């Protein structure tokens, strides 16, 4: 396989020194990157000294002459179409060309900045207002392109460039369609676009239009808000199935701080049926800007009332049959100042039918000539030439003035000035709108504490508002969680740090006390539970070592005593040298924890004195496939643990974050050596209460 001439932008001459190559008239400066269809270079136009980005696109090496010719024609047609797009949020196409090696290229505006994919991958913070503004800019650009009959078909974060802060530009118009080429003209796949950002009609091979780009832009909006894709999967088949058939995970389930208005916008963008999406990019931009103002987003207009959106096809669609309905005096209505344009700009058949007269008619005089003739006839009337007495003339004028004054007075009396009550209601409504905008703006910035007083005031002004009530519940939950974690977690972490220092100094008994205090404050800490168990194991090792040493010492003493007794022929006793029998370690006690439930999140922890008997998740993760989504499923708990016999308090924690359950129960029990016991935990769905049984 031969080398790509475009890939060798910088070669070497006979002396071995670097030489600069050209593509057309452009001087290549350096390589910017490589793609599936070619290489992108930074180049300079020697005529005007402008820096441009040269994107090279080559046909497959296996394509025949006819396919290559078709590829060049499609390439030229698409590049010319993209070249007519002159918009501040669209990367401009300056020129197209082909060098001697057969490499086609597009000379585009060189834009310095990071694309949105890089920004998301770097984890850079984007506020909700910034995200809405960026997507609105792209929506305006797409609306402009759609008005010119151009559909992008590959809208994705990698094609959205951010410059000068958060000013957005979209690039690669028409490239996805160029890549489709003929049957053998591409190696990038059979799909027109990137699978994660494709619309259902693209996957099904149906015709696409501007609403396809709106679906892809909706996926970009979702990803910016949540930092994850709405239709994820580990295979192309799984992703395609979810895009066509499954709904996307709601925004508030991923991040509760996302303003609710974004949910409505994303739902309209990601509708499976194109007729239920925003019909124009400008509609999406207007909805996003309404969200940024704190208002309810505008809904997508009825498609029946919208202008026809151009559909891109490989061949022109057949024209719809039309029927000409003649209107009376239609010919007279045509003239200067009268709009005779057909209702739909795409109904060329209707235009042709209207232009071709069905019945031969006699030529009529121009309207202007008819008006002049009418005025001449009026002036010729006898009444026009007669004089009106001054008294009659002024009397008529006085009557007209009186009628006008009476009409004005009647109108003023009917529409009187706004009453004080109306003014007060208007001021109250304006204050509510201002509070809502301020509260939503603070919440979008993550400032929950500052947003709470605003929503509390809104709750006093509009106590029956479902929106305000829902937001207050969400804020209460967030505030309680923050207050709990701020105080408890600091204390628990301090106890854990103290225990860790003692653990590192091998003071295991004291470390266990600190770990137990930390675990009591924050029982959901897996790290604390693990270190508590580890400290108990290390302490047990120390105790075992001491017991072994003590047993060895007793055995040595017994041997010495037996030797002395044999020598003196004294009676041998089974006791040790000190007359005390060696201690026999007590058999451990066993506790089995059983909990059968329906919870799909949370954890159960059981502690007997200082021993962690159970610390288990209440769910397992079921992996998704083509026919089902990834989900958590309930896991029955049945675990047995051995520990030294003791009389101790049995602490039981059941924590279910999704249902705001934080259950803690204490039971006193004596565990005999070698005994086995069972702890059964039950949950009553009706009463929402736990019961415990230990035997």
Buried (B, 14 or more C-beta within 10 A) or exposed (E): EEEBBBBEBEEEEEEEEEEEBEBBBBBBBEBBEEBEBBBBBBBBBEEEEBEBBBBBBBBBEEBEEEBBEBBBEBBBEBBEBBBEBEBEBBBBBBBBBBBEEEBBBBBBBBBEBEBBBBBBEEEEEBEBBBBBBBBBBBBBBBBBBBBBBBBBBBBBBBBBBBEEEBBBBBBBBBBBBBBBBBEBBBEBEEBBBBBBBBBBBBBEEEBBBBBBBBBBBBBBBBBBBBEEBBBBBEEEEBBBBBBBEBEBBEBBEBEBBBBBBBBBBBBBBBBBEBEBBBBBBBBBBBBBBBBBBBBBBBEBEEBEEBEEBBBBEEEEEEEEEBEEEEEEEEEEEEEEEEEEEBEEEBBEBBBEBBEEEEEEEEEEEEBEEEEEEEEEEEEEEEEEEEEEEEEEEEEEEEEEEEEEEEEEEEEEEEEEEEEEEEEEEEEEEEEBEEBBBBBBBBBBBBEBEBBBEBBBBBBEBBEEBEEBBEBBEBBEEBEEEEEEEEEEBEEBBBBBEBBBEBBEEEBBEBBBBBBBBBBBBBBBBEEBBEBBBBBBEBBBEEBEEEEEEEBEEBEEBBEEBEEEEEEEEEEEEEEBBEEEEBEEEEEBBBBBBBBEBEBBBBBBBBBBBBBBBBBBBBBEEEEBBEEEBEEBEBBEBEBBBEBBBBEBEBBBBBBBEEEEBBBEBEBEBEBEEEEEBBBBBEBEEEEEEBEBEBE
